[in-house]
Amino acid sequence: MSVSIAGLVGAALGGYLGWLDWKILKGVLQAVEEKNRRAGGDGGLVARYGALLRGLVFVIPIIGFPVIGYLAGSQLAG
């Protein structure tokens, strides 16, 4: 099995985009939790399932985007 250079470039770009997406989604989750706490609540679903949500928000972009980038790069290059 050979590794495609174009696929590796796509995976690198996908990794970078996944990292950006993770940072954005992490900030959104923190903002929603803070907004719920300021409104007098307990933090809502984000506070209750915080560890699970943070795990999903980390794993899906950080692993998924490079895989999609590799597949797209290797398919486009032939």
N, CA, C and O atoms as a CHARMM CRD file, in Angstrom:
* protein
*
  312
    1    1 MET  N      0.84400  -1.17800   0.00000 PROA 1      0.00000
    2    1 MET  CA     0.00000   0.00000   0.00000 PROA 1      0.00000
    3    1 MET  C      0.88900   1.24000   0.00000 PROA 1      0.00000
    4    1 MET  O      1.72700   1.41300   0.88600 PROA 1      0.00000
    5    2 SER  N      0.70400   2.08800  -0.98400 PROA 2      0.00000
    6    2 SER  CA     1.49500   3.30700  -1.06600 PROA 2      0.00000
    7    2 SER  C      0.71600   4.48700  -0.48500 PROA 2      0.00000
    8    2 SER  O     -0.51400   4.51600  -0.50600 PROA 2      0.00000
    9    3 VAL  N      1.45200   5.43200   0.02000 PROA 3      0.00000
   10    3 VAL  CA     0.85200   6.62200   0.62300 PROA 3      0.00000
   11    3 VAL  C      0.93300   7.75200  -0.39000 PROA 3      0.00000
   12    3 VAL  O      1.99800   8.02800  -0.94100 PROA 3      0.00000
   13    4 SER  N     -0.18100   8.39100  -0.62800 PROA 4      0.00000
   14    4 SER  CA    -0.25400   9.47900  -1.58900 PROA 4      0.00000
   15    4 SER  C      0.23600  10.78500  -0.95800 PROA 4      0.00000
   16    4 SER  O     -0.18800  11.15100   0.13800 PROA 4      0.00000
   17    5 ILE  N      1.13000  11.48000  -1.65900 PROA 5      0.00000
   18    5 ILE  CA     1.60900  12.77800  -1.17600 PROA 5      0.00000
   19    5 ILE  C      0.45800  13.78200  -1.14700 PROA 5      0.00000
   20    5 ILE  O      0.33000  14.56100  -0.20300 PROA 5      0.00000
   21    6 ALA  N     -0.37100  13.75900  -2.17900 PROA 6      0.00000
   22    6 ALA  CA    -1.53000  14.65600  -2.19700 PROA 6      0.00000
   23    6 ALA  C     -2.48200  14.32900  -1.05100 PROA 6      0.00000
   24    6 ALA  O     -3.10000  15.22500  -0.47600 PROA 6      0.00000
   25    7 GLY  N     -2.59700  13.06000  -0.72600 PROA 7      0.00000
   26    7 GLY  CA    -3.42200  12.65900   0.40900 PROA 7      0.00000
   27    7 GLY  C     -2.86500  13.17800   1.72400 PROA 7      0.00000
   28    7 GLY  O     -3.62100  13.59400   2.60200 PROA 7      0.00000
   29    8 LEU  N     -1.54300  13.15400   1.86300 PROA 8      0.00000
   30    8 LEU  CA    -0.92200  13.67600   3.08000 PROA 8      0.00000
   31    8 LEU  C     -1.11300  15.18100   3.20400 PROA 8      0.00000
   32    8 LEU  O     -1.33200  15.69400   4.30100 PROA 8      0.00000
   33    9 VAL  N     -1.03000  15.88500   2.08300 PROA 9      0.00000
   34    9 VAL  CA    -1.29000  17.32900   2.10300 PROA 9      0.00000
   35    9 VAL  C     -2.74200  17.58400   2.49400 PROA 9      0.00000
   36    9 VAL  O     -3.02700  18.47300   3.29600 PROA 9      0.00000
   37   10 GLY  N     -3.65200  16.80700   1.93000 PROA 10     0.00000
   38   10 GLY  CA    -5.06600  16.93200   2.29200 PROA 10     0.00000
   39   10 GLY  C     -5.30400  16.62100   3.75700 PROA 10     0.00000
   40   10 GLY  O     -6.12000  17.27500   4.40800 PROA 10     0.00000
   41   11 ALA  N     -4.59700  15.62400   4.28400 PROA 11     0.00000
   42   11 ALA  CA    -4.73300  15.28200   5.70300 PROA 11     0.00000
   43   11 ALA  C     -4.19200  16.39800   6.58800 PROA 11     0.00000
   44   11 ALA  O     -4.76100  16.69500   7.63800 PROA 11     0.00000
   45   12 ALA  N     -3.09000  17.01800   6.16200 PROA 12     0.00000
   46   12 ALA  CA    -2.53900  18.13300   6.94000 PROA 12     0.00000
   47   12 ALA  C     -3.50700  19.31100   6.95700 PROA 12     0.00000
   48   12 ALA  O     -3.73700  19.92000   8.00200 PROA 12     0.00000
   49   13 LEU  N     -4.07000  19.62700   5.79900 PROA 13     0.00000
   50   13 LEU  CA    -5.06500  20.70400   5.74700 PROA 13     0.00000
   51   13 LEU  C     -6.30100  20.34300   6.56400 PROA 13     0.00000
   52   13 LEU  O     -6.85800  21.19000   7.26200 PROA 13     0.00000
   53   14 GLY  N     -6.72300  19.09600   6.47500 PROA 14     0.00000
   54   14 GLY  CA    -7.85800  18.63900   7.26800 PROA 14     0.00000
   55   14 GLY  C     -7.57700  18.70600   8.75800 PROA 14     0.00000
   56   14 GLY  O     -8.45900  19.04800   9.54500 PROA 14     0.00000
   57   15 GLY  N     -6.35900  18.38200   9.14700 PROA 15     0.00000
   58   15 GLY  CA    -5.98000  18.48100  10.55400 PROA 15     0.00000
   59   15 GLY  C     -6.03100  19.90800  11.05700 PROA 15     0.00000
   60   15 GLY  O     -6.49100  20.17400  12.16700 PROA 15     0.00000
   61   16 TYR  N     -5.55300  20.82900  10.22600 PROA 16     0.00000
   62   16 TYR  CA    -5.59400  22.24500  10.60300 PROA 16     0.00000
   63   16 TYR  C     -7.03600  22.73400  10.70900 PROA 16     0.00000
   64   16 TYR  O     -7.39000  23.42200  11.66600 PROA 16     0.00000
   65   17 LEU  N     -7.86200  22.38300   9.73600 PROA 17     0.00000
   66   17 LEU  CA    -9.27100  22.78900   9.78600 PROA 17     0.00000
   67   17 LEU  C     -9.99700  22.12800  10.95500 PROA 17     0.00000
   68   17 LEU  O    -10.86400  22.74700  11.57200 PROA 17     0.00000
   69   18 GLY  N     -9.65700  20.89400  11.26000 PROA 18     0.00000
   70   18 GLY  CA   -10.24100  20.22000  12.41400 PROA 18     0.00000
   71   18 GLY  C     -9.85700  20.89700  13.71500 PROA 18     0.00000
   72   18 GLY  O    -10.68100  21.01900  14.62100 PROA 18     0.00000
   73   19 TRP  N     -8.60500  21.34000  13.81400 PROA 19     0.00000
   74   19 TRP  CA    -8.15500  22.05700  15.00500 PROA 19     0.00000
   75   19 TRP  C     -8.90600  23.37300  15.15500 PROA 19     0.00000
   76   19 TRP  O     -9.35100  23.71600  16.25100 PROA 19     0.00000
   77   20 LEU  N     -9.05000  24.11600  14.04900 PROA 20     0.00000
   78   20 LEU  CA    -9.81700  25.36800  14.09700 PROA 20     0.00000
   79   20 LEU  C    -11.26200  25.11700  14.50000 PROA 20     0.00000
   80   20 LEU  O    -11.81500  25.84100  15.32800 PROA 20     0.00000
   81   21 ASP  N    -11.86700  24.10600  13.92500 PROA 21     0.00000
   82   21 ASP  CA   -13.25400  23.77700  14.23600 PROA 21     0.00000
   83   21 ASP  C    -13.39500  23.40200  15.70800 PROA 21     0.00000
   84   21 ASP  O    -14.36200  23.80000  16.35900 PROA 21     0.00000
   85   22 TRP  N    -12.44800  22.64600  16.23100 PROA 22     0.00000
   86   22 TRP  CA   -12.48400  22.25700  17.64000 PROA 22     0.00000
   87   22 TRP  C    -12.42000  23.47700  18.55000 PROA 22     0.00000
   88   22 TRP  O    -13.17100  23.57000  19.52000 PROA 22     0.00000
   89   23 LYS  N    -11.51900  24.41900  18.23600 PROA 23     0.00000
   90   23 LYS  CA   -11.40400  25.62000  19.06400 PROA 23     0.00000
   91   23 LYS  C    -12.69600  26.43400  19.03200 PROA 23     0.00000
   92   23 LYS  O    -13.13400  26.94200  20.06500 PROA 23     0.00000
   93   24 ILE  N    -13.30200  26.55900  17.86600 PROA 24     0.00000
   94   24 ILE  CA   -14.54800  27.31900  17.74300 PROA 24     0.00000
   95   24 ILE  C    -15.66600  26.63800  18.51900 PROA 24     0.00000
   96   24 ILE  O    -16.37500  27.29400  19.28100 PROA 24     0.00000
   97   25 LEU  N    -15.83200  25.34200  18.33700 PROA 25     0.00000
   98   25 LEU  CA   -16.90300  24.62100  19.02500 PROA 25     0.00000
   99   25 LEU  C    -16.69900  24.59500  20.53600 PROA 25     0.00000
  100   25 LEU  O    -17.66700  24.65100  21.29400 PROA 25     0.00000
  101   26 LYS  N    -15.45300  24.51100  20.97400 PROA 26     0.00000
  102   26 LYS  CA   -15.16700  24.54900  22.40700 PROA 26     0.00000
  103   26 LYS  C    -15.58900  25.89300  22.99300 PROA 26     0.00000
  104   26 LYS  O    -16.15800  25.94200  24.08400 PROA 26     0.00000
  105   27 GLY  N    -15.31500  26.97000  22.28500 PROA 27     0.00000
  106   27 GLY  CA   -15.72700  28.29400  22.73500 PROA 27     0.00000
  107   27 GLY  C    -17.23500  28.45900  22.75700 PROA 27     0.00000
  108   27 GLY  O    -17.78400  29.09000  23.66000 PROA 27     0.00000
  109   28 VAL  N    -17.90500  27.89300  21.76300 PROA 28     0.00000
  110   28 VAL  CA   -19.37000  27.96600  21.72100 PROA 28     0.00000
  111   28 VAL  C    -19.96800  27.21500  22.90500 PROA 28     0.00000
  112   28 VAL  O    -20.89900  27.71300  23.53900 PROA 28     0.00000
  113   29 LEU  N    -19.45200  26.02900  23.21500 PROA 29     0.00000
  114   29 LEU  CA   -19.95500  25.27000  24.36600 PROA 29     0.00000
  115   29 LEU  C    -19.74200  26.03300  25.67200 PROA 29     0.00000
  116   29 LEU  O    -20.62400  26.05200  26.53000 PROA 29     0.00000
  117   30 GLN  N    -18.58500  26.65500  25.82400 PROA 30     0.00000
  118   30 GLN  CA   -18.32500  27.43000  27.03300 PROA 30     0.00000
  119   30 GLN  C    -19.25700  28.62800  27.12400 PROA 30     0.00000
  120   30 GLN  O    -19.74000  28.95400  28.20800 PROA 30     0.00000
  121   31 ALA  N    -19.51500  29.28700  26.00100 PROA 31     0.00000
  122   31 ALA  CA   -20.40400  30.44700  26.00000 PROA 31     0.00000
  123   31 ALA  C    -21.83500  30.05600  26.34400 PROA 31     0.00000
  124   31 ALA  O    -22.51100  30.77100  27.08300 PROA 31     0.00000
  125   32 VAL  N    -22.29800  28.93900  25.82300 PROA 32     0.00000
  126   32 VAL  CA   -23.66200  28.48400  26.12000 PROA 32     0.00000
  127   32 VAL  C    -23.79300  28.13900  27.59500 PROA 32     0.00000
  128   32 VAL  O    -24.78600  28.48900  28.23200 PROA 32     0.00000
  129   33 GLU  N    -22.79600  27.45500  28.13700 PROA 33     0.00000
  130   33 GLU  CA   -22.84900  27.09900  29.55800 PROA 33     0.00000
  131   33 GLU  C    -22.83100  28.35200  30.43100 PROA 33     0.00000
  132   33 GLU  O    -23.59400  28.45300  31.39200 PROA 33     0.00000
  133   34 GLU  N    -21.97100  29.29800  30.10000 PROA 34     0.00000
  134   34 GLU  CA   -21.89200  30.54000  30.87300 PROA 34     0.00000
  135   34 GLU  C    -23.18900  31.34000  30.77600 PROA 34     0.00000
  136   34 GLU  O    -23.63500  31.92100  31.76500 PROA 34     0.00000
  137   35 LYS  N    -23.78700  31.37200  29.60500 PROA 35     0.00000
  138   35 LYS  CA   -25.05500  32.08600  29.42400 PROA 35     0.00000
  139   35 LYS  C    -26.15300  31.46100  30.28300 PROA 35     0.00000
  140   35 LYS  O    -26.94100  32.17400  30.90400 PROA 35     0.00000
  141   36 ASN  N    -26.20400  30.13700  30.31700 PROA 36     0.00000
  142   36 ASN  CA   -27.20100  29.45400  31.14900 PROA 36     0.00000
  143   36 ASN  C    -26.96100  29.70900  32.63400 PROA 36     0.00000
  144   36 ASN  O    -27.91200  29.87900  33.39600 PROA 36     0.00000
  145   37 ARG  N    -25.70800  29.73600  33.04500 PROA 37     0.00000
  146   37 ARG  CA   -25.40500  29.98400  34.46000 PROA 37     0.00000
  147   37 ARG  C    -25.74900  31.41800  34.85500 PROA 37     0.00000
  148   37 ARG  O    -26.25500  31.64900  35.95400 PROA 37     0.00000
  149   38 ARG  N    -25.48400  32.37800  33.98000 PROA 38     0.00000
  150   38 ARG  CA   -25.81400  33.77900  34.27800 PROA 38     0.00000
  151   38 ARG  C    -27.31500  34.00700  34.35300 PROA 38     0.00000
  152   38 ARG  O    -27.77800  34.89300  35.07100 PROA 38     0.00000
  153   39 ALA  N    -28.06500  33.22000  33.62100 PROA 39     0.00000
  154   39 ALA  CA   -29.52300  33.34800  33.63800 PROA 39     0.00000
  155   39 ALA  C    -30.12700  32.70100  34.88300 PROA 39     0.00000
  156   39 ALA  O    -31.34700  32.69600  35.04800 PROA 39     0.00000
  157   40 GLY  N    -29.29800  32.16700  35.74500 PROA 40     0.00000
  158   40 GLY  CA   -29.78400  31.58400  36.98400 PROA 40     0.00000
  159   40 GLY  C    -29.98000  30.09300  36.92700 PROA 40     0.00000
  160   40 GLY  O    -30.49300  29.50100  37.87600 PROA 40     0.00000
  161   41 GLY  N    -29.58500  29.47300  35.84100 PROA 41     0.00000
  162   41 GLY  CA   -29.74600  28.02800  35.70800 PROA 41     0.00000
  163   41 GLY  C    -28.54600  27.26900  36.22800 PROA 41     0.00000
  164   41 GLY  O    -27.62300  27.84100  36.80800 PROA 41     0.00000
  165   42 ASP  N    -28.58300  25.98700  36.01000 PROA 42     0.00000
  166   42 ASP  CA   -27.49100  25.12400  36.45600 PROA 42     0.00000
  167   42 ASP  C    -26.46800  24.85300  35.35700 PROA 42     0.00000
  168   42 ASP  O    -25.55800  24.04700  35.55000 PROA 42     0.00000
  169   43 GLY  N    -26.60200  25.49900  34.23500 PROA 43     0.00000
  170   43 GLY  CA   -25.68200  25.28000  33.12300 PROA 43     0.00000
  171   43 GLY  C    -26.30100  24.50200  31.99100 PROA 43     0.00000
  172   43 GLY  O    -25.73000  24.43300  30.90200 PROA 43     0.00000
  173   44 GLY  N    -27.46300  23.91100  32.22400 PROA 44     0.00000
  174   44 GLY  CA   -28.18500  23.19600  31.17900 PROA 44     0.00000
  175   44 GLY  C    -27.53100  21.88800  30.78000 PROA 44     0.00000
  176   44 GLY  O    -26.76900  21.29000  31.53900 PROA 44     0.00000
  177   45 LEU  N    -27.84700  21.46600  29.58000 PROA 45     0.00000
  178   45 LEU  CA   -27.32700  20.19400  29.06600 PROA 45     0.00000
  179   45 LEU  C    -25.81300  20.20500  28.91500 PROA 45     0.00000
  180   45 LEU  O    -25.15500  19.17400  29.06100 PROA 45     0.00000
  181   46 VAL  N    -25.27000  21.37500  28.62300 PROA 46     0.00000
  182   46 VAL  CA   -23.81800  21.45600  28.44600 PROA 46     0.00000
  183   46 VAL  C    -23.10800  21.14000  29.75900 PROA 46     0.00000
  184   46 VAL  O    -22.07100  20.47600  29.75800 PROA 46     0.00000
  185   47 ALA  N    -23.65200  21.60500  30.86700 PROA 47     0.00000
  186   47 ALA  CA   -23.03000  21.31400  32.16300 PROA 47     0.00000
  187   47 ALA  C    -23.23700  19.85200  32.55500 PROA 47     0.00000
  188   47 ALA  O    -22.34400  19.22100  33.11900 PROA 47     0.00000
  189   48 ARG  N    -24.42100  19.32100  32.25100 PROA 48     0.00000
  190   48 ARG  CA   -24.71500  17.93500  32.62900 PROA 48     0.00000
  191   48 ARG  C    -23.87800  16.93700  31.83700 PROA 48     0.00000
  192   48 ARG  O    -23.32700  15.99000  32.39800 PROA 48     0.00000
  193   49 TYR  N    -23.79100  17.15600  30.55200 PROA 49     0.00000
  194   49 TYR  CA   -23.07500  16.22700  29.66900 PROA 49     0.00000
  195   49 TYR  C    -21.79800  16.86200  29.12500 PROA 49     0.00000
  196   49 TYR  O    -21.39700  16.59100  27.99300 PROA 49     0.00000
  197   50 GLY  N    -21.16900  17.69600  29.92500 PROA 50     0.00000
  198   50 GLY  CA   -19.99800  18.44700  29.48400 PROA 50     0.00000
  199   50 GLY  C    -18.84900  17.57900  29.02800 PROA 50     0.00000
  200   50 GLY  O    -18.26400  17.83000  27.97400 PROA 50     0.00000
  201   51 ALA  N    -18.51500  16.56000  29.80500 PROA 51     0.00000
  202   51 ALA  CA   -17.37000  15.71500  29.44600 PROA 51     0.00000
  203   51 ALA  C    -17.62400  14.97100  28.14200 PROA 51     0.00000
  204   51 ALA  O    -16.73600  14.86700  27.29700 PROA 51     0.00000
  205   52 LEU  N    -18.83100  14.45600  27.98100 PROA 52     0.00000
  206   52 LEU  CA   -19.17000  13.73700  26.75100 PROA 52     0.00000
  207   52 LEU  C    -19.16100  14.67900  25.54800 PROA 52     0.00000
  208   52 LEU  O    -18.61300  14.34500  24.49700 PROA 52     0.00000
  209   53 LEU  N    -19.76400  15.84700  25.70200 PROA 53     0.00000
  210   53 LEU  CA   -19.79700  16.81000  24.59600 PROA 53     0.00000
  211   53 LEU  C    -18.39600  17.28000  24.22900 PROA 53     0.00000
  212   53 LEU  O    -18.05600  17.37200  23.04900 PROA 53     0.00000
  213   54 ARG  N    -17.59000  17.57500  25.23300 PROA 54     0.00000
  214   54 ARG  CA   -16.22300  18.02600  24.94200 PROA 54     0.00000
  215   54 ARG  C    -15.41300  16.92000  24.26600 PROA 54     0.00000
  216   54 ARG  O    -14.59300  17.18900  23.38800 PROA 54     0.00000
  217   55 GLY  N    -15.64700  15.68600  24.67800 PROA 55     0.00000
  218   55 GLY  CA   -14.96700  14.56400  24.03400 PROA 55     0.00000
  219   55 GLY  C    -15.37200  14.40400  22.58100 PROA 55     0.00000
  220   55 GLY  O    -14.52400  14.21300  21.70900 PROA 55     0.00000
  221   56 LEU  N    -16.67300  14.48200  22.32400 PROA 56     0.00000
  222   56 LEU  CA   -17.15200  14.37500  20.94100 PROA 56     0.00000
  223   56 LEU  C    -16.66700  15.53400  20.09200 PROA 56     0.00000
  224   56 LEU  O    -16.26500  15.34900  18.94400 PROA 56     0.00000
  225   57 VAL  N    -16.70700  16.73700  20.66400 PROA 57     0.00000
  226   57 VAL  CA   -16.26900  17.92100  19.92600 PROA 57     0.00000
  227   57 VAL  C    -14.77700  17.83900  19.63000 PROA 57     0.00000
  228   57 VAL  O    -14.32200  18.40500  18.63600 PROA 57     0.00000
  229   58 PHE  N    -14.01000  17.15400  20.45900 PROA 58     0.00000
  230   58 PHE  CA   -12.58300  16.99500  20.20000 PROA 58     0.00000
  231   58 PHE  C    -12.32100  15.89700  19.18200 PROA 58     0.00000
  232   58 PHE  O    -11.56600  16.09900  18.23100 PROA 58     0.00000
  233   59 VAL  N    -12.93700  14.73800  19.37500 PROA 59     0.00000
  234   59 VAL  CA   -12.60600  13.55900  18.57000 PROA 59     0.00000
  235   59 VAL  C    -13.09000  13.68700  17.13200 PROA 59     0.00000
  236   59 VAL  O    -12.34500  13.37500  16.20300 PROA 59     0.00000
  237   60 ILE  N    -14.31500  14.13600  16.93500 PROA 60     0.00000
  238   60 ILE  CA   -14.87500  14.15000  15.58100 PROA 60     0.00000
  239   60 ILE  C    -14.08900  15.06700  14.64000 PROA 60     0.00000
  240   60 ILE  O    -13.70100  14.61100  13.56400 PROA 60     0.00000
  241   61 PRO  N    -13.83300  16.33500  14.98200 PROA 61     0.00000
  242   61 PRO  CA   -13.05400  17.15200  14.04300 PROA 61     0.00000
  243   61 PRO  C    -11.58300  16.75200  13.94000 PROA 61     0.00000
  244   61 PRO  O    -11.01800  16.75500  12.84600 PROA 61     0.00000
  245   62 ILE  N    -10.96000  16.40900  15.06400 PROA 62     0.00000
  246   62 ILE  CA    -9.52200  16.12800  15.04600 PROA 62     0.00000
  247   62 ILE  C     -9.20700  14.83300  14.29500 PROA 62     0.00000
  248   62 ILE  O     -8.14400  14.72600  13.68300 PROA 62     0.00000
  249   63 ILE  N    -10.09300  13.86500  14.33000 PROA 63     0.00000
  250   63 ILE  CA    -9.86900  12.61200  13.60400 PROA 63     0.00000
  251   63 ILE  C    -10.57100  12.62200  12.25200 PROA 63     0.00000
  252   63 ILE  O    -10.00500  12.17200  11.25500 PROA 63     0.00000
  253   64 GLY  N    -11.78600  13.12500  12.21200 PROA 64     0.00000
  254   64 GLY  CA   -12.58800  13.07000  10.99000 PROA 64     0.00000
  255   64 GLY  C    -12.07300  13.94200   9.85900 PROA 64     0.00000
  256   64 GLY  O    -12.01900  13.49800   8.71200 PROA 64     0.00000
  257   65 PHE  N    -11.69500  15.17400  10.16100 PROA 65     0.00000
  258   65 PHE  CA   -11.26200  16.09000   9.11000 PROA 65     0.00000
  259   65 PHE  C     -9.99200  15.61600   8.39900 PROA 65     0.00000
  260   65 PHE  O     -9.94700  15.67300   7.17100 PROA 65     0.00000
  261   66 PRO  N     -8.95500  15.14800   9.11000 PROA 66     0.00000
  262   66 PRO  CA    -7.78700  14.63700   8.38700 PROA 66     0.00000
  263   66 PRO  C     -8.09600  13.41100   7.52700 PROA 66     0.00000
  264   66 PRO  O     -7.53500  13.26200   6.44100 PROA 66     0.00000
  265   67 VAL  N     -8.97400  12.54000   7.99900 PROA 67     0.00000
  266   67 VAL  CA    -9.34100  11.36300   7.19700 PROA 67     0.00000
  267   67 VAL  C    -10.03500  11.80400   5.91800 PROA 67     0.00000
  268   67 VAL  O     -9.71000  11.32200   4.83300 PROA 67     0.00000
  269   68 ILE  N    -10.98600  12.71500   6.04300 PROA 68     0.00000
  270   68 ILE  CA   -11.68800  13.22700   4.86200 PROA 68     0.00000
  271   68 ILE  C    -10.71600  13.95600   3.94700 PROA 68     0.00000
  272   68 ILE  O    -10.79700  13.82100   2.72600 PROA 68     0.00000
  273   69 GLY  N     -9.79200  14.73200   4.52300 PROA 69     0.00000
  274   69 GLY  CA    -8.79100  15.43700   3.72100 PROA 69     0.00000
  275   69 GLY  C     -7.88000  14.48600   2.96700 PROA 69     0.00000
  276   69 GLY  O     -7.55600  14.72200   1.80300 PROA 69     0.00000
  277   70 TYR  N     -7.46400  13.40500   3.62900 PROA 70     0.00000
  278   70 TYR  CA    -6.61300  12.42200   2.95900 PROA 70     0.00000
  279   70 TYR  C     -7.35100  11.76900   1.80100 PROA 70     0.00000
  280   70 TYR  O     -6.81600  11.64800   0.69900 PROA 70     0.00000
  281   71 LEU  N     -8.58200  11.35100   2.06100 PROA 71     0.00000
  282   71 LEU  CA    -9.36000  10.69700   1.00200 PROA 71     0.00000
  283   71 LEU  C     -9.61500  11.64000  -0.16700 PROA 71     0.00000
  284   71 LEU  O     -9.51100  11.23800  -1.32600 PROA 71     0.00000
  285   72 ALA  N     -9.94800  12.88800   0.13100 PROA 72     0.00000
  286   72 ALA  CA   -10.19500  13.85900  -0.94000 PROA 72     0.00000
  287   72 ALA  C     -8.91900  14.13100  -1.73100 PROA 72     0.00000
  288   72 ALA  O     -8.94700  14.16900  -2.96100 PROA 72     0.00000
  289   73 GLY  N     -7.80700  14.31900  -1.03500 PROA 73     0.00000
  290   73 GLY  CA    -6.54500  14.59100  -1.72200 PROA 73     0.00000
  291   73 GLY  C     -6.08800  13.43700  -2.59300 PROA 73     0.00000
  292   73 GLY  O     -5.62700  13.64800  -3.71500 PROA 73     0.00000
  293   74 SER  N     -6.20900  12.23200  -2.09100 PROA 74     0.00000
  294   74 SER  CA    -5.76400  11.08100  -2.88000 PROA 74     0.00000
  295   74 SER  C     -6.69400  10.82100  -4.06600 PROA 74     0.00000
  296   74 SER  O     -6.23400  10.36600  -5.11300 PROA 74     0.00000
  297   75 GLN  N     -7.97600  11.09800  -3.92300 PROA 75     0.00000
  298   75 GLN  CA    -8.90900  10.91100  -5.04000 PROA 75     0.00000
  299   75 GLN  C     -8.72000  11.98500  -6.11100 PROA 75     0.00000
  300   75 GLN  O     -8.80600  11.69500  -7.30500 PROA 75     0.00000
  301   76 LEU  N     -8.46500  13.21400  -5.68900 PROA 76     0.00000
  302   76 LEU  CA    -8.28100  14.29200  -6.66600 PROA 76     0.00000
  303   76 LEU  C     -6.97800  14.12800  -7.45000 PROA 76     0.00000
  304   76 LEU  O     -6.91600  14.47200  -8.63000 PROA 76     0.00000
  305   77 ALA  N     -5.94900  13.61000  -6.80500 PROA 77     0.00000
  306   77 ALA  CA    -4.66200  13.45200  -7.47200 PROA 77     0.00000
  307   77 ALA  C     -4.62500  12.20900  -8.35800 PROA 77     0.00000
  308   77 ALA  O     -3.80600  12.10800  -9.27300 PROA 77     0.00000
  309   78 GLY  N     -5.50600  11.28300  -8.08000 PROA 78     0.00000
  310   78 GLY  CA    -5.54700  10.09000  -8.92200 PROA 78     0.00000
  311   78 GLY  C     -4.86100   8.98500  -8.28300 PROA 78     0.00000
  312   78 GLY  O     -4.79200   7.89200  -8.84600 PROA 78     0.00000
